[in-house]
Amino acid sequence: MTTETTPTFALEQRPDPASDEQVAELLANPAFGAKFTDHMVVVDWSKEGGWADPRVTAYGPFQLEPAASVFHYGQEIFEGMKAYRHADGSIWTFRPEQNADRFARSARRLALPELPKGLFLESLRALVELDQRWVPDQSLGEVSLYLRPFMIATEQALGVRPANRALYSVIASPAGAYFPGGLKPVNIWLSEDFVRAAPGGTGTAKCGGNYAASLAAQAEGIDNGCDQVAFLDAIEQKWVEELGGMNLFFAYRDGTIVTPELSGTILEGVTRGSLIELAREKGHEVIERKYSIDEWRADAASGDLVEVFACGTAAVIVPVGTLKWRGGEVSMTGGDIAGDLRNALLDIQYGRVEDTHGWMHQLV
Ligand SMILES: *Cc1c(COP(=O)(O)O)cnc(C)c1O
């Protein structure tokens, strides 16, 4: 298959799909990432043959060799996106070309094959079209179908080298609000013993290994009564980078917003980029620069820093109430900016306002 031809996915419908009642029950009460739709996408890759056999097939276990390299050396990447049902019943996703580009960048960093953009986009469309009854209606609230494209190295080989076989897949899970508390502020633990990413490492790639490496810090945060962990730069332990899976914004009393600049160790969030644009359109000055942990503490204590919020596809925007560290904490007073930006973004995603940016991409 070449990048020029429009890929066609074979449809292998499962004989035993969930009943309409089961789907309705799940959509009325979706947990995050716990239940999956009837089908999944699978595309195989080999060094000799390239991408082959694109199909939408029954959701179910993979058969993999125990020696498949993903199990040993973590050669894996993923993406996270959502499908939204608009009021007229049509189904859309948000800026998928950005995810396709990032997936290709992640693939290069992890020495996996690049998936052609057309194949990425068509895989989402084919799966959502077949499983469209799993995309919840927005009358149910902040609901969507979460899409999880991912790629793993499947070659049976314990030699340490890029695998000659890989598998691309997409699974989908009905999603309600990521944090059931909605806009309830979360507490953030400052990680001082662990870093997420170092220069030259994999911080800008969306790979499972980054998440595995963040879990011990996350557990420490939970032990300290926090929901999420903020990581600092690996060299000076001074510059605020991001949370384990969300980018950070700092909003000042005068309306200025600061977000850590893309330093080579921060994951470039699609939500981050979109919020920078939306905030500027609303008249905020948005500055991308290095932002120190001392600034965060001092400006929150003085009251100049009124809001801190984290953002990502799954949780959209979450306000940070308190930053805690060993021996101290500081709280933000809170304000309207996070909520305003959140509503502006959700209105576009759910088709409640005109999409003046051309960000929405119709799937069904
Ligand atoms: C996925 C991710 C984000 C958020 O990216 P979005 O494209 O906005 O969903 C932020 N940080 C990390 C480390 C991530 O993996």
The ligand as a MOL file (V3000), in Angstrom:
LIG
                    3D

  0  0  0     0  0            999 V3000
M  V30 BEGIN CTAB
M  V30 COUNTS 15 15 0 0 0
M  V30 BEGIN ATOM
M  V30 1 C -1.0820 13.3890 25.6510 0
M  V30 2 C -0.2700 14.2560 26.5660 0
M  V30 3 C -0.5990 15.6000 26.8040 0
M  V30 4 C -1.8270 16.2550 26.2460 0
M  V30 5 O -1.8620 16.2600 24.8520 0
M  V30 6 P -3.2480 16.5190 24.0720 0
M  V30 7 O -2.8710 16.4300 22.6410 0
M  V30 8 O -3.7030 17.8710 24.4710 0
M  V30 9 O -4.1920 15.4570 24.5250 0
M  V30 10 C 0.2460 16.3320 27.6190 0
M  V30 11 N 1.3340 15.7810 28.1970 0
M  V30 12 C 1.6610 14.4830 28.0000 0
M  V30 13 C 2.8750 13.9510 28.6590 0
M  V30 14 C 0.8680 13.6900 27.1760 0
M  V30 15 O 1.2050 12.4080 27.0010 0
M  V30 END ATOM
M  V30 BEGIN BOND
M  V30 1 1 1 2
M  V30 2 1 2 3
M  V30 3 2 2 14
M  V30 4 1 3 4
M  V30 5 2 3 10
M  V30 6 1 4 5
M  V30 7 1 5 6
M  V30 8 2 6 7
M  V30 9 1 6 8
M  V30 10 1 6 9
M  V30 11 1 10 11
M  V30 12 2 11 12
M  V30 13 1 12 13
M  V30 14 1 12 14
M  V30 15 1 14 15
M  V30 END BOND
M  V30 END CTAB
M  END
